[in-house]
Amino acid sequence: MIRYFTVAFCLFFVGAALAFDEPRDFRGIPWEVSSDEAERLIRQQWTSRRADGELVLDTEITKRHWDERVKYFFFRDKLASLPVNFGLSFLDDKFVHAEIFFKSKDFPLIESAFKEKYGSPTTENSIPLQTGFGVRYNGKELRWNGPSMRIWLRQYDGKITDGTASLRKLIFLEYLAQKDKLKKKDAAKDL
């Protein structure tokens, strides 16, 4: 009996240490809201900030379709005082994914903001990167794993000048994995 209690007790605290409080929204846009509502909320934020005398970087939202099920919005804005690019994805017209593209030199401030907002990451790794000239760097990658969402923050994303952050609902990750599996299966038919 004591053995089962000890195992259950340990699992409870390990699970609690690995989990984080998943955000209910991203920058005031609730998860799973429609693309029309998300656009309305973004424009409302810009209007409000302009009324407060704040400089708004860009008021254009670029819209694209990845495929028949996924819409994608892209826009410029600020994170704290930093100019960044945002991408929002909608699976079956439900908001499921947010990306932030930033300059890697701004990583310390963004890392601090993420830790303040989401707590300690589930994992923190060093990721090697090599430039075209052979110079090697080690960048940080932080991950937060929740029951219905994954967040990761990368100091370098393909280039030493660019960093990225991604907040994805699991349903979107499952969709991407299924799509990738089908793509590999189709490629195998061509061999």
C-alpha positions, 0 to 999 in steps of 0.5 A, spaced: 500 500 500 505 504 501 509 503 495 502 505 491 502 511 495 509 513 494 509 512 486 502 516 485 505 521 490 511 522 485 507 521 479 503 527 481 509 532 483 513 530 476 506 531 472 505 538 476 513 540 475 512 538 467 505 542 466 504 549 465 498 554 466 496 554 458 494 560 456 487 561 454 488 566 449 494 569 445 495 577 445 487 577 447 485 573 441 482 567 444 484 560 442 479 557 437 476 563 435 474 564 428 479 568 423 474 573 422 473 574 429 481 574 430 482 579 425 476 584 428 480 583 435 487 585 432 484 591 428 480 593 435 487 593 439 491 597 433 485 602 434 485 602 441 493 603 442 493 609 436 487 612 441 492 612 446 498 615 442 502 609 441 505 608 434 502 602 431 507 599 426 503 596 421 495 596 420 495 591 414 494 583 415 496 579 409 492 573 409 494 566 405 491 559 405 496 553 406 491 548 404 483 547 404 483 547 411 488 552 414 488 559 413 494 563 415 495 571 417 501 575 417 502 582 420 507 586 424 507 589 431 511 590 437 512 585 443 514 590 448 518 595 445 521 590 439 518 590 432 516 583 431 512 579 425 506 575 427 503 569 424 496 566 426 494 559 423 486 557 423 485 550 422 477 549 419 477 556 421 479 555 428 485 559 431 490 554 433 497 556 432 501 563 433 508 564 431 513 570 433 519 572 428 524 576 431 531 578 431 535 573 435 539 579 438 532 580 442 532 573 445 534 575 452 528 580 453 523 575 449 526 569 453 524 573 460 517 575 457 516 568 456 518 565 463 514 571 466 508 569 462 509 561 462 513 560 468 519 555 468 520 551 461 519 544 461 525 543 457 531 547 456 536 545 450 542 548 447 541 547 439 547 547 435 547 552 428 553 552 423 553 558 418 555 558 411 562 560 413 563 554 418 562 558 424 558 554 430 553 557 435 549 554 440 542 557 441 537 556 446 531 552 445 525 552 451 519 548 451 513 548 455 508 542 454 501 542 456 495 537 456 493 541 450 498 545 447 506 546 446 510 552 446 517 553 444 522 559 443 528 558 439 534 563 439 536 561 432 531 559 427 535 557 421 540 563 421 543 566 427 540 573 425 533 570 426 529 567 432 522 564 433 517 562 438 511 558 436 504 556 440 501 550 438 494 547 440 495 539 439 490 538 434 494 542 429 500 538 431 496 532 430 494 535 423 501 537 421 503 530 423 498 526 419 499 531 413 506 529 413 505 522 413 500 522 407 506 526 403 511 521 405 506 515 403 505 519 396 512 520 395 514 513 396 509 511 391 513 515 386 519 511 387 
